[in-house]
Amino acid sequence: MSGTPDSPSTPGHTPGPGATTGPKVLYLTFDDGPSEWTPKILEVLARHNAKATFFELGQLQKEFPAFVDQVRKAGHTIGNHTFDHASLPSRSWSGMQQEIKGGPASKCLRPPYGATNSDVRSIADELKMRVVLWDVDTRDWTRPGSATIERRAVEGARPGAIVLMHDGGGDRQQTVDALEIVLTRLGKQGYVFRSLDC
């Protein structure tokens, strides 16, 4: 699929909305879609009554509009992951604006690769968007095996954390398989899964 290379993630952190009292809330996020894997992710989420946030590329929304509709109809939220996954700090001011404006309309921006700087944050502020990174990186884009993806998600889980996975950028069968077990195991630990306010 054009424009969606396997995308490495750099460690980043944006505190989640928090959930130190009451239910143990976890925020699952999926990057680089929509793709043919998005409906499979949606099926797993639905089985567990889990909500998530999909950080989508504008280019792929045009290619897979039906999957965009499926995400919204299932009650999930969509964040902006730019138009075609360009590293924003490498672009000019106008180039960054063009990339972001070409992405999905959203209150949340996740810069590709987690690459951000003061200019990216300034443009996000100008567009009334908040930059959302992550607390737990499963590194599922490396296809390390579903057991490894599962272990990273479960061991990293804590109330209010944002977990990074992918529904685009390549073959995501390992992510689909891991997600089933992650939701089962963390559900038994009392976690609930909500979408971010994007």
C-alpha positions, -999 to 999 in steps of 0.1 A, spaced: 0 0 0 15 33 -10 26 59 15 26 36 45 60 21 51 66 2 83 69 31 107 93 30 136 82 47 167 104 68 189 98 68 227 75 95 237 52 105 265 20 124 268 3 118 301 -31 101 297 -62 118 311 -55 98 343 -75 74 363 -60 72 398 -94 65 414 -124 46 402 -121 22 373 -87 13 359 -88 30 325 -65 22 296 -63 41 263 -55 19 233 -44 37 202 -38 24 167 -16 42 142 -10 44 104 -44 33 92 -70 28 80 -61 -4 62 -75 -38 55 -65 -47 91 -87 -20 106 -120 -41 105 -102 -70 122 -90 -47 150 -126 -34 153 -140 -70 156 -117 -78 185 -125 -45 202 -162 -51 198 -160 -86 214 -145 -70 245 -167 -39 245 -135 -19 243 -132 16 228 -100 29 212 -85 59 193 -73 55 157 -46 79 146 -52 79 108 -35 92 77 -54 115 55 -41 98 24 -55 64 36 -88 78 47 -93 87 10 -83 51 0 -105 34 27 -134 57 34 -157 28 45 -132 18 72 -133 54 85 -170 52 88 -168 18 106 -144 32 132 -168 61 139 -200 40 139 -184 16 164 -179 45 188 -142 50 186 -124 83 180 -100 94 153 -69 114 157 -47 131 131 -15 113 121 -9 138 92 -15 132 55 12 107 46 33 100 77 60 126 70 84 135 99 71 170 107 103 186 121 120 180 87 94 201 70 91 239 66 65 257 86 41 257 57 50 221 49 41 211 85 8 229 83 0 212 50 8 178 64 -14 183 95 -43 200 76 -42 171 51 -48 146 80 -81 138 96 -101 166 113 -95 160 150 -87 176 183 -56 153 187 -24 152 167 1 124 169 32 134 150 46 105 129 76 87 147 67 108 178 89 135 163 80 169 176 95 202 184 84 237 194 72 245 158 51 214 157 36 222 191 30 258 180 11 248 148 -9 223 168 -19 251 192 -27 273 163 -50 246 149 -65 240 184 -51 205 186 -32 188 214 -2 166 207 -8 130 220 21 106 222 21 74 243 32 58 275 35 22 264 51 13 230 44 -23 220 68 -19 190 44 -41 171 55 -26 138 87 -48 142 65 -79 141 82 -94 172 55 -121 176 21 -118 192 34 -130 226 59 -102 228 34 -76 218 10 -89 244 37 -90 271 47 -54 264 11 -41 266 2 -61 297 34 -53 316 32 -16 307 -4 -12 316 -13 12 344 -43 34 350 -45 63 326 -18 50 303 -19 54 265 -8 22 246 6 24 211 -2 -3 185 -8 -2 147 -36 -11 123 -17 1 93 18 1 78 20 -36 69 9 -70 80 -8 -66 114 -19 -102 121 4 -103 151 -13 -72 165 -47 -86 160 -38 -119 177 -21 -101 206 -50 -77 211 -74 -105 219 -52 -117 247 -43 -82 260 -80 -73 263 -88 -106 280 -59 -105 305 -63 -68 314 -101 -71 315 -96 -98 342 -74 -73 361 -103 -48 361 -92 -25 333 -117 -8 310 -107 5 276 -118 40 265 -112 63 236 -94 96 240 -114 128 235 -103 135 200 
